[in-house]
Amino acid sequence: MWKNLGLAAAISLMAAAPAWAEGSCGDEPIPPEIPSAAEIGQKSPTDALKAKHQAFEDIKQWQLALRDFRNCLDSDEATIKRDRQNAASQAKPDQDKLKRLDGEVAADEKANSHSTDTEERVVNDFHALSTAYCSRADVDKTSCPKT
């Protein structure tokens, strides 16, 4: 009886192992909320400056977390590629394991690509916010690019 229970537990753990491997770097950091250009246009000059500055600070913090996330993905991908190379060099490579490792590399690459796309969107949103702020006649333009 104990032998069957132990075997069932081992099978359950092996079946769950691929799920544990996915997301080993956790979830992608959540991007900050950036006020829209229209929202900046409706704020008082002081509130608009505060919102622009807060968005800048939030983006900096988020980008630090994003950098850590990507570093983890890169490290994870390098480890998986080494594991795959070792598995492929065996006398009789386990094709299921190779396929699983290829899937893990693809998942890391997809997560990295998604985080890059998200960062590009956030940076574009901040640029729109900044342009809207700097185009106002009633604000302090010392933080605006010189034209």
C-alpha positions in Angstrom: 0.0 0.0 0.0 2.7 2.5 0.9 4.6 1.6 -2.2 1.6 2.4 -4.4 1.0 5.7 -2.5 4.7 6.7 -3.0 4.5 5.8 -6.6 1.3 7.9 -7.1 3.0 10.8 -5.3 6.1 10.6 -7.5 4.0 10.5 -10.7 2.0 13.5 -9.5 5.2 15.4 -8.8 6.6 14.5 -12.2 3.4 15.6 -14.0 3.5 18.9 -12.2 7.2 19.6 -12.8 6.7 21.3 -16.2 4.1 23.6 -14.7 6.6 24.6 -12.0 9.2 25.4 -14.6 6.9 27.8 -16.4 7.1 31.2 -15.0 10.2 30.6 -12.9 10.9 34.3 -13.2 7.4 35.2 -11.9 5.0 37.5 -13.7 6.1 40.4 -15.8 6.1 43.6 -13.8 2.8 45.6 -14.2 3.4 48.8 -16.1 2.4 52.1 -14.4 -0.7 54.0 -15.3 0.3 57.0 -17.4 -2.1 59.9 -17.6 -3.2 60.5 -21.2 -2.4 63.7 -23.1 -6.1 64.7 -22.7 -5.9 64.3 -18.9 -2.7 66.4 -18.8 -4.5 69.1 -20.8 -7.3 69.2 -18.2 -5.1 69.6 -15.2 -3.9 72.8 -13.6 -0.3 73.6 -14.5 0.9 72.5 -11.0 -1.1 69.3 -11.1 0.1 68.6 -14.7 3.7 69.0 -13.6 3.2 66.7 -10.6 1.5 64.1 -12.8 4.3 64.2 -15.4 6.9 63.9 -12.7 5.1 61.1 -11.0 4.7 59.2 -14.3 8.5 59.6 -14.9 9.3 58.3 -11.4 6.8 55.4 -11.8 8.3 54.4 -15.1 11.9 54.5 -13.7 10.8 52.1 -10.9 9.0 49.8 -13.2 11.9 49.7 -15.6 14.2 48.6 -12.8 11.8 45.7 -12.0 11.5 45.0 -15.8 15.3 44.8 -16.0 15.4 42.3 -13.2 12.7 40.3 -14.9 14.5 40.2 -18.2 17.8 39.3 -16.5 16.0 36.4 -14.9 14.6 35.3 -18.3 18.0 35.6 -19.9 19.6 33.5 -17.2 16.8 31.0 -17.3 17.1 30.7 -21.1 20.9 30.2 -20.9 20.4 27.4 -18.3 17.7 25.7 -20.4 19.9 25.9 -23.5 22.8 24.3 -21.6 20.4 21.6 -20.4 19.2 21.0 -23.9 22.7 20.8 -25.3 23.6 18.2 -22.6 20.4 16.3 -23.3 20.9 16.3 -27.0 24.5 15.1 -26.6 23.4 11.8 -24.9 23.8 8.6 -26.8 20.1 8.3 -27.1 18.5 11.7 -26.6 15.1 11.9 -24.9 13.0 13.6 -27.7 10.2 14.5 -25.2 12.7 16.3 -23.0 14.2 18.1 -25.9 10.8 19.2 -27.1 9.9 20.4 -23.5 13.2 22.4 -23.3 12.6 23.9 -26.7 9.1 25.0 -25.4 10.7 26.6 -22.3 13.1 28.5 -24.4 10.3 29.7 -26.6 8.3 30.8 -23.6 11.2 32.8 -22.2 11.7 34.4 -25.6 8.0 35.2 -25.9 7.9 36.8 -22.4 11.0 38.8 -23.2 9.5 40.0 -26.4 6.2 40.9 -24.7 8.0 42.9 -22.0 9.8 44.8 -24.7 6.6 45.6 -26.5 5.0 46.7 -23.3 8.0 49.0 -22.5 7.8 50.5 -25.9 4.1 51.3 -25.4 4.7 52.9 -22.0 7.6 55.0 -23.3 5.4 56.1 -26.2 2.6 57.0 -23.8 5.0 59.0 -21.7 6.3 60.8 -24.8 2.7 61.7 -25.7 2.1 63.0 -22.1 5.3 65.0 -22.2 4.5 66.5 -25.5 1.1 67.5 -24.3 2.5 69.0 -21.2 5.3 70.9 -23.1 2.8 72.2 -25.7 0.8 74.1 -23.0 1.5 77.8 -22.8 0.8 78.0 -19.0 3.4 75.5 -17.7 7.0 75.6 -16.6 9.0 74.4 -19.6 12.3 73.8 -17.8 11.8 70.1 -18.0 10.8 70.2 -21.7 13.3 69.6 -24.6 14.8 72.7 -26.1 13.5 73.4 -29.6 
